[in-house]
Amino acid sequence: MPTREEMAQNRYLAPIAHRFLSPELWRFTRRSVPRGVALGLFAAFVVPVGQIFLAAFLALPSRANVPLAALATFITNPFTLPFWLFAANRVGAITLQIDSDTTGIAAVSMDTEAWDWFVTFFEQAGATVFGFGVLAVASSVVGYFVSGWVWRLIVARKRAKRLKVMEARLDQRLGSH
């Protein structure tokens, strides 16, 4: 994953490097973390290549965490792509309710084997593309809420730990008098 310095030195990003170097985009806050995760997941499913750059550019106007946005795009990678293709196809087919009875008027009028393959291919491709759109939106929403919940949980645990340490110090001070 590119660092702030690498992004600053990139010749393609030079015109807008000052925006990428803004410290608020690199901090982990309760608002920027869920935004970064949601944008990263959205970019991961929307485009097949250049997901990191899309997530980083989307993070600018929304003041999301750039490193998390870029990191979340790795949910789709060459190793997980077959799973996501299958999942997107199933989600798209279920959402669109495509089955063998609704192949369309074109398939009925053209009774050749090549045309059947062509129609089936485009039905499957359309269902897969639509499924990726559904996955992009759904994973963004789920990622936003889950990362916000995890963020609150982590902060609450750190705070409880600090309070216990402070309480122990106070008990130690009061007990020593």
Buried (B, 14 or more C-beta within 10 A) or exposed (E): EBEBEEBBEEEEBEEEBEEBBEEEBBBEEEBBBBBBBBBBBBBBBBBEEEBBBBBBBBBBEBBBBBBBBBBBBEBBEEEEEEEBBEBBBEBBBEEBEBEEEEBEEEBEEEEEEEEEEBBEEEBBEBBBEBBBBBBBBBBBEEBBEBBBEEBEEEEEEEEEEEEEEEEEEEEEEEEEE
